[in-house]
Amino acid sequence: MKGRIAGASTVTVTRNEILYSLNKPEDFILAIVEFTGDDTHRVHYLRQPFQREPDFGVTSVNYDFSELLGRAQAPH
C-alpha cells in the first residue's frame, strides 16, 4: 500500500515490492490511497503494476503518480 496526497507527482516503490509483484503477479495488488484533504481519501487497486525488474543495485524506483492512478481501478 502506498499513500500520497492528491496531486503528488511520484510514488516510490522498493525493489523488493517490484520483485515480489513480478514473481507472484496473481497474488500482488498495489493499493494506492489518494488523500484528497479534510480526512477524505480514495482507494485505487492496480494489478500487475510493473513490467520489468529494476537494474541491479537499485533500491527503489519513483513512478509517476498520475500514470499509476490512470491504470488503477476502484475497489469492488
Secondary structure, DSSP 8 states (H G I E B T S, - for coil): -EEEETT--EEEEEHHHHHHHHH-TTT-EEEEEEEEETTEEEEEEEES---S---TT--EEEEEHHHHHHH-B---
